[in-house]
Amino acid sequence: MNDQIDFGGSAPPQLLDNEPCTLIYDPGKRIKKDMKKLYPFGPMVCTVQNVEDWAKMLNKSSGKRWIILLIFPTQTEVEIREFIMQYVSDRSELHSLYLIFHNGLQYHAQWSNTLLTELVWCRSITNRLFHDIREVCAGACQIYVSYYEQQRRQAEYDIKHNNNGARGIARIYAEKKREHVHNLCIYWTSMNSS
């Protein structure tokens, strides 16, 4: 993730190891060309443009829950299926999967029932591409908010019942939650005004 917090060595190194992660595979580099259109979600998104970086990212981050968006600008249905079977399926960390590709909408019903149960939707590449990407990010943001709230409550429980002095950790989770709630407020305000 791009919004890592520097704890100066005072927090446990595994503190945010299990947080959700939004990962976008964008071989056409559409996002990279216009990152500003992702506002306010840009910092929470990891984008990769090639298979090697994709594999590294998934393999180095065990324990994370992945919210994955795959954008295929020119690949065929067969190539997309092969990519999913090789690099996405059989991952216990997969929380949800979104696909955007040429004629993607026509595959939604069939693939939702046969490909992966984590597949939320398939959409076609249109002039609403960044709207669709921001929708994925907003959904991911809600997952982050739930995660940080659960972790904050666990830290407060530990403080109360185990007297382990983890007040700073509870504050870190509360701050991370506030950041994502703020992003959702910006998103929904912009959606209501457009």
N, C-alpha and C positions, 0 to 999 in steps of 0.2 A: 504494500500500500504506500501511497505517497504522503500520507499524513501521519507519519510516525512521530511519536513524542520522545524527546530526549529526557531521560530520567536522571542523567548524571550518575548512573551506577547505584542509585538509592532504591530503585524498585527491583523486584525479582525479574530476571531476564526473560522469563516465560509469561509475563503478565498479560500480553496481548497476543500470544501465540494462537489462541483458539478463536480469535475474533473472525467474523465473516469477512470475505474478500470478494470484491466485484472485479471480475477478469473479463476483458473483451479481446477477442481475437479479430484483428482487423487487417488482413493481408492487403487490402486495397488502400490502406492508410488514409481513409476518409476522415477519421477522428483526428489524427495527427495534423492534418491540414487545417482544421478549424476547431481546435480544442475549446475556444471561447463559447461555442454553442452548447457545451455541456454544463455551463454555469447553472447552479452552484455545486455541481457534483464532480467536477474535474479532479480535485485532490483525492477523492475516495476511489477512483477508478485506476486499475492497472491495465494498460493496453499493450498488446504485443502484436507484431506484424509478421512474424515468421514462426515456423514449426519448431525450430530449435529453442527459441526463447519461450515458446508456449510450454514445451515439455519441461524445461528447466523450472519455470515458474510453478507448475503443478507439482513437480517432484520435490522441490525444496521447501514447500510450505505444508508439511503434514500437520494435521490437526485443524486446519482452517475449514470453514464451511464455504464452499464456492457458489457464488451467483455468477453464472457464465452467460455471456452473450457472444454468439458467433456471427460475424458478418462476412458473407461470401459474395463478392461482387460478380464473379465470372464463373464460379465452379458449377458443375452439373450436379444433379440430384445424386448420382452415384458417387461422385467425389466427396460430396458433403456427408453422405452416409458413412463412407469409408473413414473420413476424418473423425466423425463422432465415435465410431466403433473403436478406432485405434487410440484416440487421445482423450475421450470424454467418458464413455460408458465404463462400467465396472469401477467407478470411483466412489467409494463410500462417503467421501467428503462433499459430493455434489449435492447442493441444496436445490438449485433450480437452473434451468437451461432455457435460453431464448435464442431463436434463429431468425436471421434476416438474410434473404437471398432472392435471386430472380425467381419470380413466381412462387415465393414461399407460402403465400396465403393459401394457395390451392393444395398444399401438402399438410396443412395444419391438422385437419381432422384425422387423416390416415396416420400421420406420424405421432400424434398425441396418443393414439391407441396402440401403436406397435413399436415405436422407437425406444423411448425412455419415459418412465412415469414422471420424472422430474421436468419434462418438457412442458413449459407453461404456454408458449405460443410460437408459431412460425408466421413471419410477415414478409411481404415483398419489399424489395428496395424501391422506395418512392422518394418524392421530394419531402416527405415527412420523416426521413431517416433520423434526424436528430431528435425529433419529437419522440420517436420510438425508443431511442437510446436513453433519453431522459426519463421515460416511463420505467424502463428497467432499473435505472439508478434510483428512482423514487421508491420502487418496491424494495430494492436492496437496502435503502436507507431505513425503511420500516423494520427490516430484519436487524439492522445494526442497533436501532433504538431498543428493541426487545432484548437483544443480547446484552447491551450495556446496562440496562435496567436490572436484568437478572444477576449480572455480575456485581453490580452495586449492592443489591439486596443481600447477596451471599457474603460480600465483604462486611457489611453492617452486622449481619448475623454472627460472623466470626468474631467481630469486635465485641459484641454483646455477650456471646456464650463462651468464647475461648480466650477472651482478653488478650488477643495477640497484637493489638495496636496497629491495625491496618487502616486507620482513618484516611491516610493519604491515598491509599489504593481505592477506597470507596469514592473519594473526591475525583480521582482520575476518571473512573467509570462514569460518574455523574457529569463531568465536563464533556466527555466524548459523546454521551447521550444528548446533551444540550446542543452540541455542534450539529448533530444529525437532525434533531428536531428543527433547528434553525434552517437547515438546508431544505427540509420538507416545507416549511412555511414559505420560503422564497419560491419554491417550485409551484406550490398550489396557488400562491398569489399571482404568479406569472401565467398559470394556466387559466385562472379565472378572468384575467384581463385580456387574454388573447381571443 
